[in-house]
C-alpha cells in the first residue's frame, strides 16, 4: 500500500515537533538545575585584585559555597555590592548562569563600574555584637558577652596572613586607615577586612555589613594550581 505524500509530510512534522519539544524541555531543565546549583551548592569566582593577597592570589579562581552564609571569625566570604540593583527573577537567573561560565567577570544585567557596585571577597574579623578597635592595621576584638580584647588572629578559626607596608602619612584615612576607635557592631552586622590592609576597601570605609550581603563562603582556591588551598 502506497503512503500518501501528505500523510508522510504530516508524520514528519509531528516527529520534528516532538523533537523540538523534547529539546526545549531539556534546555529548560538544564537551565533550572544549573540555576539551583549556582544558588545553593557551588560557583566559581575570579579574583581580579591584590586586596586578599597573600592567601588569595590576584588573577586566581576560587570556589564559593552559597549555602555557607554564617561565617566564623577569620573566614573569607563573597560579598554583594553596597548599591546592588534589585533585579527580576529571570534577569537574576540569567546573570547567575552567565556569571558561572564567565567566572563572575561579566553579567548582562545590573552591572556597575563603581567600586561599591562590584562584588568583593573579604575576611570576617568581627561578628554581630562584638566590640572592636584597630591599631597599626590589626583589629582587636572583644566578643559579645566577654570582657577582654584579643587580636583578630587569636580569635580566628584558622591562621592567616595580612599584608602591611609603609605608606606616606597623608594616605592614612584614605581607604587604608591603620587606626579605628572603639565601636560595637549591631545585632546583624559583620566587620570585614581585606588581607592587604593598604590597598583594600572594606569595613574601615563602609562600616559593618548586613548578613544578607554575604552571598557565600570561599572554600577552595583552585587556580593557580601551585597555590591551591582549602579555606
N, C-alpha and C positions, 0 to 999 in steps of 0.2 A: 504494500500500500504506500503510495507516494505521500510524502509530507508536504503540506501546503506551505508556500513561502511565507505567508502571513503568520501561520502558526509558529514557524521557526523563528521569525523575527520577534514575535511576542515572547516566546520562551527565552530567547537570547536577552531581551530587555529585562525580563524578570530575574534571570540569573545575574545580570550586571547590576541591577538594583540591589539585589540581596548582598552581593559582594561589597558594594559601596556602603550599605547599611552596617555590615559587619566591620568594615574598616573604620567607619565613623565611631562605632561603639568602642572599638579597640583604642582609638586615639583618645576618646573622652575618658576611658577607664585609666589609661596610662597617665593622662594629664592629672586626673583626680588623685591617683595613687602617688604620683610624684609630688603634688602639692601637699598632700598629707604628710609624706615622708619629710619634706623640707620644713614643714611647720612643727613637727613633733619628734623627729628622730635625729637627723644629721644633715648639715650642709657645710660647704667649704667657703672660706673667706680668704681674700688676698690682702696681705699687709703691705701697704704702699708707702709707709713712712718708717723712720727710725725711732719713733716715740716709745716703742716697747723693747728696744734692744737693751740688754743682751739676750734676754730669754726668747723673744720673738724676732726673727730676722726680717729686715727690710726686703721686700720682694719675695717673701715667703708665703706659703699656703698652710692654713690651719683648718681643723675641723671643729665645728660648733655643734653642741648638743642643745637644741632649743627647749627641751623639757627640764633642763637643769637651770632654773631661774632663781634659786635661793642660795646664793653663794656664801661661802665662809670667808673669813679674813685671809687675804693673800691669794685668793683665786682670781683668775683672769676671765673677764666677761666681754660679751659683744653688746654694744650699746647703740640704741637707736638715736637719731638726731634730735637735738633740742627742739627744733621747729619742724618736726616731721609732719608732712601733709597727710591728712586722713583721706584714704582712697577707698572707692567702692571695692567690694569683694573681688570682682573679676579682674580689676586692674592690679590689686594686690597679688592675686594668684599668678597673673602673667609676669609680674615683677619677680616673684619667687622662682618661677621656672627659668626665666632668662638669667636671673642672678646666679642660679645654680651652675649653668653652663659658662657664665662669664666670671665665675669666682667672685661674685659680689662687686665687680668692677663697673657694671653697667646695669641700669634699669630704665625702661622706656617711660615710666610714669613717676612723677613726683621727684625727679632728680634735682639736685641743687649743687651749685659750685661754691657755696659758702661753707666755711669751716664748721659752723654749727648745724649745717644741713646735711652732714655726712655721718655715716655710721663710724664708730670707733671701737678700738679694743683697749681696755684699761683694767688695772688691777684694783680689786676691792680691798681697802685697808681699814675701813671702819663701818660698823653695822648700825642699824636703827637703834637709837637711844644711847649710843656711845658718845663720849666726850673726847675731844682731840685738840692738839695744838701742834704746830710744826716748828722745828728748829734745825737750821743747817740742812734743809731739804729732807729731813727724816721726820716722819709723823709719829707722835706719841699719843697713845690711845688709852683711855680709861673705859673699859667695857661697862655697859649698863649694869647698875647694881653693885659695882665694885668701887674700891676706894683709892686705888693706886694706878698711876700711869705706867705703861710699858711701851717699849718701842714696837713699831709695826712688825719688826722681824721676830720678836719674842712671841707675838700673838698669831703669826701666820700659820696656816695649816701645813705649808710646805716652804722650804727655804727658797729665796730668790735674790737676785742681784738688782741693784739700781745703778744708774749712770749719772754721775755728777762731775762737772768740770768747771773751771774758773770762767766767769763771765764779767764783763765790765759792770761796775757798781750801778750805773744808770739803767741797766737791764732789769734789776730787781723790781718786781711788781708788774712786769710786762708779760705775764703769762708763764713766768718761771720763778715765782716768788719762793724764797727759801724759808720764810717765816710766816706763821699764821697765829692769830690769837686763839685763846681757848674758846671752843664752840661745842655745842651739843646738837647732835643730829635729831631730826624728828622721828616719829614712830614708823615712817615708811621711807626713810632716806638712807642712801648708801654714799659713802665718801670714796671716790675712785681717783687713782693717780696713774700717771704714765711712769714707766720704769726709767725712762730718760727724763729726769726731773728738770732738765734745762729746756728741752725742745717741745715737750708735750703739753697740750692744752687739756686741762682736766678740772677736777672739783675745786682747785685753787681759783679758777676763773668763774665757773658757772655754779659752784656750790654743790651740795648733795643732790643726788639724782633719785627720782622715784623708782620704785621696784618695777613698774610697768615699762620702763625704758630698757631694762635688762632683757635682751632677746635670746640669751643662751650663754653657756659657759664654754670656753675654749678647752678642749680635752686632749688635742694632739696636733703638734706641728708636723706636717708630713713632707714639707719641702722648704728648704733644700734637704736632700737626702742625708747629707752628712751632719745635719743638725736636727734630725728627727727627735721629737721629745714628747713625752706624756706630761700633762698638767694635772 
